[in-house]
Amino acid sequence: MFLGGPLYYCQGLRAAFREALKLDDKHALFPEYGRLSVALGAALYAAGQDWETDMDALLADVEESCRSMPTTAHTPPLFASEEEYRAFCERHNRATARRYTRRITAAMLSWASTAAPPPPSWC
């Protein structure tokens, strides 16, 4: 079952997924509510929780969490030195990989001319 994301809107991508995963129509399910499934799940989860809040409290929580977050994230450098970087480049420039080519089918390109499906009637 495919829920939400670009698969909801892009018929060509749907066709490519079906082809790549070797799925027929019975096994490739794209439900009408797919684009709403994450929101529906969040609402169902929240409905079962034993807490309430109001907008002022929610905004205060968001502001507090923003104050406690660092303003920048630091990750270690990929290379310890310029020499290490050059060695990496030399090693990778020597490597080769087989180029993957694949025929593009009309179904894969149908997203360019296909409108998104309408929202479900219960929306």
DOTI-569646 format. One record per atom (N, C-alpha, C): x, y, z. Coordinates in pm, 1 decimal. Layout:
BEGIN
<px X | py Y | pz Z>
...
This chain:
BEGIN
<px 85.1 | py -116.2 | pz 0.0>
<px 0.0 | py 0.0 | pz 0.0>
<px 89.7 | py 122.4 | pz 0.0>
<px 65.2 | py 212.0 | pz -93.4>
<px 143.6 | py 333.6 | pz -106.0>
<px 59.2 | py 450.2 | pz -55.3>
<px 114.0 | py 524.8 | pz 39.6>
<px 39.0 | py 632.1 | pz 102.7>
<px 111.6 | py 764.4 | pz 88.0>
<px 46.5 | py 860.8 | pz 27.3>
<px 95.4 | py 997.7 | pz 22.7>
<px 219.1 | py 1019.3 | pz -61.4>
<px 275.6 | py 1137.7 | pz -45.5>
<px 395.9 | py 1175.0 | pz -117.3>
<px 372.5 | py 1187.7 | pz -266.7>
<px 480.7 | py 1188.3 | pz -343.2>
<px 469.0 | py 1208.7 | pz -487.6>
<px 391.8 | py 1096.6 | pz -557.6>
<px 384.6 | py 978.8 | pz -496.3>
<px 309.8 | py 870.3 | pz -559.1>
<px 161.2 | py 901.5 | pz -570.1>
<px 112.1 | py 988.5 | pz -485.2>
<px -29.2 | py 1023.9 | pz -492.3>
<px -56.9 | py 1106.1 | pz -618.1>
<px 35.1 | py 1193.2 | pz -654.2>
<px 11.7 | py 1287.0 | pz -762.5>
<px 71.1 | py 1244.5 | pz -896.8>
<px 172.9 | py 1162.4 | pz -895.0>
<px 249.4 | py 1134.5 | pz -1016.6>
<px 221.1 | py 993.6 | pz -1069.4>
<px 136.4 | py 986.0 | pz -1172.0>
<px 100.0 | py 856.6 | pz -1229.7>
<px 221.1 | py 785.3 | pz -1288.8>
<px 312.8 | py 860.2 | pz -1346.8>
<px 432.2 | py 799.4 | pz -1404.3>
<px 519.2 | py 733.7 | pz -1298.1>
<px 529.1 | py 797.3 | pz -1182.3>
<px 606.0 | py 739.8 | pz -1072.8>
<px 538.4 | py 613.7 | pz -1020.8>
<px 406.0 | py 615.6 | pz -1016.9>
<px 332.5 | py 495.3 | pz -977.6>
<px 366.1 | py 379.5 | pz -1072.6>
<px 363.3 | py 408.3 | pz -1201.5>
<px 393.1 | py 305.0 | pz -1301.3>
<px 535.7 | py 253.4 | pz -1283.8>
<px 629.2 | py 342.9 | pz -1256.9>
<px 768.0 | py 302.0 | pz -1237.9>
<px 782.3 | py 213.3 | pz -1114.1>
<px 712.2 | py 246.7 | pz -1005.0>
<px 717.0 | py 163.9 | pz -885.0>
<px 657.3 | py 26.3 | pz -913.0>
<px 542.1 | py 24.4 | pz -982.2>
<px 480.6 | py -104.6 | pz -1014.8>
<px 576.9 | py -191.3 | pz -1095.4>
<px 640.4 | py -129.1 | pz -1194.6>
<px 733.1 | py -203.0 | pz -1280.8>
<px 854.5 | py -250.9 | pz -1202.0>
<px 915.4 | py -161.8 | pz -1124.1>
<px 1037.1 | py -197.7 | pz -1049.8>
<px 1010.6 | py -306.0 | pz -945.6>
<px 894.7 | py -299.5 | pz -881.8>
<px 861.7 | py -396.2 | pz -777.1>
<px 783.2 | py -515.6 | pz -829.8>
<px 757.3 | py -514.5 | pz -961.0>
<px 683.4 | py -623.2 | pz -1026.7>
<px 548.4 | py -648.1 | pz -958.8>
<px 471.6 | py -540.6 | pz -942.6>
<px 340.9 | py -548.2 | pz -878.0>
<px 229.7 | py -532.4 | pz -981.0>
<px 128.1 | py -616.1 | pz -970.1>
<px 10.3 | py -597.1 | pz -1054.5>
<px -87.7 | py -505.4 | pz -980.6>
<px -199.6 | py -473.9 | pz -1045.0>
<px -296.6 | py -381.7 | pz -984.5>
<px -353.2 | py -434.6 | pz -852.5>
<px -358.1 | py -565.6 | pz -837.3>
<px -411.1 | py -624.5 | pz -714.1>
<px -316.1 | py -601.0 | pz -596.1>
<px -185.7 | py -592.7 | pz -624.9>
<px -86.8 | py -582.1 | pz -518.5>
<px -24.0 | py -443.4 | pz -504.9>
<px -54.8 | py -352.8 | pz -593.5>
<px -6.8 | py -214.5 | pz -583.4>
<px -126.7 | py -128.5 | pz -547.2>
<px -142.9 | py -102.1 | pz -420.2>
<px -261.7 | py -30.1 | pz -373.3>
<px -227.9 | py 116.8 | pz -350.3>
<px -305.6 | py 202.7 | pz -414.7>
<px -292.7 | py 347.0 | pz -401.1>
<px -429.7 | py 400.6 | pz -358.3>
<px -460.9 | py 393.5 | pz -229.1>
<px -594.9 | py 433.9 | pz -185.8>
<px -620.3 | py 583.3 | pz -206.3>
<px -747.8 | py 616.2 | pz -225.8>
<px -787.3 | py 755.5 | pz -247.8>
<px -744.5 | py 845.7 | pz -132.7>
<px -746.5 | py 793.8 | pz -11.6>
<px -713.2 | py 872.9 | pz 106.7>
<px -562.7 | py 880.5 | pz 131.5>
<px -481.7 | py 828.9 | pz 40.9>
<px -337.6 | py 818.7 | pz 61.9>
<px -270.7 | py 947.9 | pz 103.4>
<px -309.6 | py 1057.8 | pz 40.6>
<px -243.9 | py 1184.9 | pz 73.1>
<px -280.0 | py 1236.4 | pz 211.7>
<px -383.8 | py 1180.7 | pz 270.6>
<px -428.8 | py 1225.8 | pz 402.4>
<px -394.6 | py 1126.9 | pz 513.4>
<px -332.9 | py 1016.0 | pz 479.5>
<px -315.9 | py 908.4 | pz 577.1>
<px -230.2 | py 948.6 | pz 696.6>
<px -125.7 | py 1026.9 | pz 676.2>
<px -41.9 | py 1067.8 | pz 789.1>
<px -121.9 | py 1157.9 | pz 883.6>
<px -197.3 | py 1251.7 | pz 828.7>
<px -279.2 | py 1340.5 | pz 912.0>
<px -387.7 | py 1260.9 | pz 985.1>
<px -448.2 | py 1164.9 | pz 915.7>
<px -550.8 | py 1082.6 | pz 979.6>
<px -491.3 | py 1001.9 | pz 1095.0>
<px -374.6 | py 945.0 | pz 1073.4>
<px -308.4 | py 869.0 | pz 1179.5>
<px -276.0 | py 955.9 | pz 1299.7>
<px -227.1 | py 1076.6 | pz 1274.4>
<px -196.1 | py 1167.9 | pz 1384.7>
<px -322.9 | py 1205.4 | pz 1461.3>
<px -431.5 | py 1229.6 | pz 1388.1>
<px -558.1 | py 1265.6 | pz 1453.9>
<px -611.2 | py 1148.9 | pz 1537.0>
<px -603.9 | py 1028.0 | pz 1482.4>
<px -650.3 | py 911.0 | pz 1558.0>
<px -565.5 | py 888.5 | pz 1682.5>
<px -435.7 | py 906.1 | pz 1668.5>
<px -347.2 | py 891.4 | pz 1784.3>
<px -381.0 | py 996.4 | pz 1890.6>
<px -394.3 | py 1121.8 | pz 1848.7>
<px -421.7 | py 1230.4 | pz 1943.0>
<px -556.8 | py 1212.0 | pz 2011.7>
<px -654.3 | py 1156.3 | pz 1939.8>
<px -787.2 | py 1136.1 | pz 1998.1>
<px -781.2 | py 1039.2 | pz 2116.0>
<px -685.3 | py 949.6 | pz 2115.3>
<px -673.9 | py 852.6 | pz 2223.1>
<px -587.3 | py 898.1 | pz 2338.9>
<px -532.4 | py 1018.7 | pz 2330.9>
<px -444.6 | py 1069.6 | pz 2436.5>
<px -526.4 | py 1139.8 | pz 2543.5>
<px -474.7 | py 1134.9 | pz 2665.6>
<px -545.5 | py 1195.5 | pz 2778.2>
<px -480.7 | py 1328.5 | pz 2816.4>
<px -483.4 | py 1424.4 | pz 2725.3>
<px -429.8 | py 1556.8 | pz 2754.6>
<px -497.9 | py 1659.1 | pz 2666.2>
<px -498.5 | py 1778.7 | pz 2712.3>
<px -554.6 | py 1889.1 | pz 2635.8>
<px -458.2 | py 2006.0 | pz 2643.5>
<px -468.5 | py 2094.8 | pz 2548.0>
<px -387.4 | py 2216.6 | pz 2549.1>
<px -467.1 | py 2325.2 | pz 2479.7>
<px -419.6 | py 2446.6 | pz 2493.0>
<px -481.2 | py 2556.4 | pz 2418.0>
<px -372.5 | py 2621.8 | pz 2333.6>
<px -409.3 | py 2712.2 | pz 2247.6>
<px -315.0 | py 2771.7 | pz 2154.0>
<px -203.0 | py 2846.4 | pz 2225.8>
<px -233.9 | py 2918.5 | pz 2333.5>
<px -129.2 | py 2991.3 | pz 2406.9>
<px -24.9 | py 2895.9 | pz 2464.7>
<px -71.3 | py 2786.7 | pz 2524.4>
<px 22.1 | py 2688.6 | pz 2581.2>
<px 103.7 | py 2621.6 | pz 2471.3>
<px 40.1 | py 2592.0 | pz 2358.9>
<px 111.3 | py 2529.5 | pz 2247.2>
<px 219.0 | py 2622.8 | pz 2193.7>
<px 186.5 | py 2749.8 | pz 2174.3>
<px 285.3 | py 2846.6 | pz 2125.6>
<px 400.0 | py 2863.4 | pz 2225.5>
<px 368.1 | py 2863.9 | pz 2353.8>
<px 472.8 | py 2875.4 | pz 2454.9>
<px 566.6 | py 2754.5 | pz 2449.1>
<px 510.5 | py 2635.3 | pz 2430.1>
<px 593.9 | py 2514.8 | pz 2418.2>
<px 684.0 | py 2521.9 | pz 2295.5>
<px 630.3 | py 2569.3 | pz 2184.0>
<px 709.8 | py 2580.2 | pz 2061.5>
<px 821.4 | py 2682.0 | pz 2080.1>
<px 788.9 | py 2797.4 | pz 2137.8>
<px 890.5 | py 2900.7 | pz 2161.1>
<px 999.9 | py 2850.5 | pz 2254.4>
<px 961.7 | py 2778.0 | pz 2358.3>
<px 1060.4 | py 2723.1 | pz 2452.4>
<px 1150.7 | py 2622.0 | pz 2383.3>
<px 1092.7 | py 2537.3 | pz 2300.8>
<px 1175.9 | py 2437.6 | pz 2232.9>
<px 1271.2 | py 2505.1 | pz 2134.7>
<px 1228.8 | py 2614.2 | pz 2073.3>
<px 1317.7 | py 2687.4 | pz 1982.3>
<px 1433.3 | py 2752.0 | pz 2058.9>
<px 1406.6 | py 2802.1 | pz 2178.9>
<px 1512.8 | py 2863.5 | pz 2259.3>
<px 1615.6 | py 2760.0 | pz 2304.3>
<px 1571.7 | py 2638.6 | pz 2326.5>
<px 1663.9 | py 2537.0 | pz 2377.9>
<px 1740.4 | py 2465.1 | pz 2267.2>
<px 1705.5 | py 2491.1 | pz 2141.7>
<px 1775.8 | py 2426.3 | pz 2031.2>
<px 1898.5 | py 2506.5 | pz 1991.2>
<px 2006.7 | py 2439.1 | pz 1956.4>
<px 2122.4 | py 2513.8 | pz 1906.2>
<px 2086.8 | py 2578.6 | pz 1771.9>
<px 2145.8 | py 2692.9 | pz 1746.9>
<px 2113.4 | py 2763.4 | pz 1622.8>
<px 2190.1 | py 2708.1 | pz 1503.9>
<px 2297.6 | py 2636.8 | pz 1529.2>
<px 2372.3 | py 2575.6 | pz 1419.5>
<px 2404.0 | py 2431.5 | pz 1455.9>
<px 2407.6 | py 2350.5 | pz 1355.5>
<px 2444.3 | py 2210.6 | pz 1376.5>
<px 2582.2 | py 2189.3 | pz 1316.1>
<px 2665.3 | py 2123.9 | pz 1389.3>
<px 2800.6 | py 2098.8 | pz 1341.3>
<px 2820.8 | py 1949.8 | pz 1323.1>
<px 2874.0 | py 1913.9 | pz 1209.7>
<px 2912.7 | py 1776.9 | pz 1186.1>
<px 3062.9 | py 1773.9 | pz 1164.7>
<px 3124.7 | py 1665.0 | pz 1197.8>
<px 3269.8 | py 1660.1 | pz 1177.9>
<px 3302.8 | py 1666.7 | pz 1028.8>
<px 3418.4 | py 1720.5 | pz 994.1>
<px 3456.8 | py 1727.1 | pz 853.4>
<px 3472.3 | py 1586.6 | pz 795.9>
<px 3446.6 | py 1574.6 | pz 666.6>
<px 3461.7 | py 1445.5 | pz 601.5>
<px 3608.2 | py 1403.9 | pz 589.9>
<px 3696.1 | py 1502.1 | pz 579.5>
<px 3838.4 | py 1473.7 | pz 561.2>
<px 3918.0 | py 1551.0 | pz 665.0>
<px 4018.8 | py 1485.6 | pz 720.2>
<px 4099.7 | py 1548.6 | pz 824.1>
<px 4200.1 | py 1647.4 | pz 765.9>
<px 4232.4 | py 1632.1 | pz 637.7>
<px 4332.2 | py 1720.5 | pz 578.2>
<px 4308.9 | py 1731.2 | pz 427.6>
<px 4375.2 | py 1827.6 | pz 367.7>
<px 4370.3 | py 1844.5 | pz 221.8>
<px 4429.0 | py 1720.6 | pz 153.7>
<px 4534.0 | py 1664.7 | pz 213.3>
<px 4596.8 | py 1545.6 | pz 156.7>
<px 4499.0 | py 1427.0 | pz 155.5>
<px 4423.8 | py 1410.2 | pz 262.7>
<px 4324.0 | py 1302.8 | pz 269.0>
<px 4216.4 | py 1322.2 | pz 162.5>
<px 4177.1 | py 1447.7 | pz 141.6>
<px 4076.9 | py 1478.2 | pz 39.1>
<px 4130.6 | py 1444.8 | pz -100.8>
<px 4254.0 | py 1482.5 | pz -129.3>
<px 4314.5 | py 1452.5 | pz -261.1>
<px 4324.1 | py 1301.0 | pz -283.4>
<px 4363.6 | py 1227.3 | pz -179.2>
<px 4372.3 | py 1081.2 | pz -191.4>
<px 4234.2 | py 1022.1 | pz -221.7>
<px 4133.0 | py 1074.6 | pz -156.7>
<px 3996.0 | py 1029.6 | pz -182.0>
<px 3959.4 | py 1055.0 | pz -327.9>
<px 3986.9 | py 1176.1 | pz -376.9>
<px 3953.4 | py 1210.3 | pz -515.1>
<px 4027.1 | py 1120.9 | pz -614.0>
<px 4154.0 | py 1098.5 | pz -591.9>
<px 4232.2 | py 1011.6 | pz -681.2>
<px 4174.3 | py 870.1 | pz -682.8>
<px 4144.1 | py 817.3 | pz -565.3>
<px 4089.7 | py 681.6 | pz -555.3>
<px 3955.7 | py 670.6 | pz -627.9>
<px 3870.7 | py 768.1 | pz -609.8>
<px 3738.5 | py 762.6 | pz -671.5>
<px 3742.2 | py 795.0 | pz -820.2>
<px 3837.9 | py 870.9 | pz -864.7>
<px 3849.8 | py 898.0 | pz -1007.6>
<px 3897.3 | py 774.3 | pz -1084.2>
<px 3964.0 | py 682.0 | pz -1016.0>
<px 4008.3 | py 557.5 | pz -1079.7>
<px 3895.9 | py 454.0 | pz -1086.8>
<px 3798.7 | py 465.0 | pz -1001.0>
<px 3690.7 | py 366.0 | pz -995.1>
<px 3592.7 | py 388.0 | pz -1109.1>
<px 3535.8 | py 279.9 | pz -1156.3>
<px 3433.0 | py 289.4 | pz -1260.2>
<px 3315.0 | py 204.0 | pz -1216.8>
<px 3201.5 | py 239.2 | pz -1267.1>
<px 3080.4 | py 162.1 | pz -1240.2>
<px 3004.3 | py 147.0 | pz -1371.4>
<px 2937.5 | py 36.4 | pz -1384.9>
<px 2857.1 | py 14.7 | pz -1504.3>
<px 2742.7 | py 116.1 | pz -1505.4>
<px 2723.4 | py 179.3 | pz -1614.4>
<px 2616.5 | py 278.3 | pz -1625.3>
<px 2484.5 | py 205.5 | pz -1643.8>
<px 2386.5 | py 243.6 | pz -1564.6>
<px 2254.6 | py 183.3 | pz -1573.2>
<px 2168.6 | py 267.0 | pz -1665.4>
<px 2122.0 | py 207.1 | pz -1769.5>
<px 2030.7 | py 277.8 | pz -1859.7>
<px 1903.5 | py 196.7 | pz -1867.3>
<px 1796.6 | py 265.2 | pz -1886.4>
<px 1668.2 | py 198.4 | pz -1889.3>
<px 1577.7 | py 273.4 | pz -1984.7>
<px 1497.1 | py 198.7 | pz -2053.8>
<px 1405.2 | py 258.8 | pz -2149.0>
<px 1292.8 | py 328.2 | pz -2072.1>
<px 1264.0 | py 450.2 | pz -2108.1>
<px 1155.9 | py 524.8 | pz -2044.1>
<px 1027.2 | py 493.0 | pz -2117.8>
<px 928.4 | py 449.5 | pz -2043.3>
<px 800.9 | py 412.8 | pz -2105.4>
<px 705.0 | py 531.5 | pz -2102.2>
<px 604.4 | py 523.1 | pz -2184.5>
<px 503.0 | py 628.8 | pz -2188.2>
<px 434.9 | py 642.9 | pz -2053.0>
<px 415.1 | py 531.0 | pz -1984.0>
<px 349.9 | py 536.3 | pz -1851.9>
<px 432.2 | py 617.4 | pz -1753.0>
<px 563.9 | py 607.8 | pz -1763.8>
<px 649.7 | py 683.0 | pz -1672.0>
<px 640.3 | py 832.5 | pz -1696.7>
<px 611.8 | py 869.7 | pz -1818.6>
<px 603.8 | py 1011.6 | pz -1851.7>
<px 462.4 | py 1066.8 | pz -1840.1>
<px 366.0 | py 982.0 | pz -1806.8>
<px 228.1 | py 1027.7 | pz -1804.1>
<px 202.7 | py 1135.2 | pz -1699.1>
<px 290.8 | py 1146.1 | pz -1600.0>
<px 273.1 | py 1249.8 | pz -1497.5>
<px 271.8 | py 1388.4 | pz -1558.6>
<px 339.6 | py 1405.6 | pz -1671.7>
<px 347.6 | py 1537.6 | pz -1732.9>
<px 213.6 | py 1582.5 | pz -1788.9>
<px 127.8 | py 1486.4 | pz -1822.0>
<px 0.4 | py 1524.7 | pz -1882.9>
<px -119.8 | py 1480.1 | pz -1801.5>
<px -97.3 | py 1425.4 | pz -1683.6>
<px -207.2 | py 1374.6 | pz -1602.2>
<px -227.8 | py 1464.2 | pz -1480.7>
<px -349.8 | py 1508.0 | pz -1463.4>
<px -382.2 | py 1590.6 | pz -1346.7>
<px -388.1 | py 1501.2 | pz -1222.0>
<px -367.8 | py 1561.0 | pz -1107.9>
<px -378.3 | py 1487.3 | pz -981.4>
<px -521.6 | py 1442.0 | pz -963.6>
<px -542.0 | py 1325.5 | pz -902.8>
<px -678.1 | py 1279.2 | pz -878.8>
<px -750.2 | py 1373.5 | pz -783.2>
<px -881.4 | py 1379.5 | pz -793.5>
<px -955.8 | py 1468.2 | pz -703.6>
<px -949.4 | py 1417.7 | pz -560.9>
<px -970.7 | py 1505.8 | pz -462.4>
<px -969.7 | py 1460.4 | pz -322.9>
<px -1089.4 | py 1369.0 | pz -297.2>
<px -1081.5 | py 1284.9 | pz -195.8>
<px -1193.5 | py 1196.4 | pz -164.5>
<px -1318.0 | py 1277.0 | pz -132.0>
<px -1432.2 | py 1213.7 | pz -153.2>
<px -1560.1 | py 1283.1 | pz -133.6>
<px -1582.1 | py 1324.7 | pz 11.5>
<px -1521.5 | py 1254.8 | pz 105.8>
<px -1543.9 | py 1287.2 | pz 246.8>
<px -1454.8 | py 1397.2 | pz 297.2>
<px -1370.3 | py 1453.5 | pz 210.7>
<px -1279.1 | py 1561.3 | pz 250.6>
<px -1353.0 | py 1691.2 | pz 268.9>
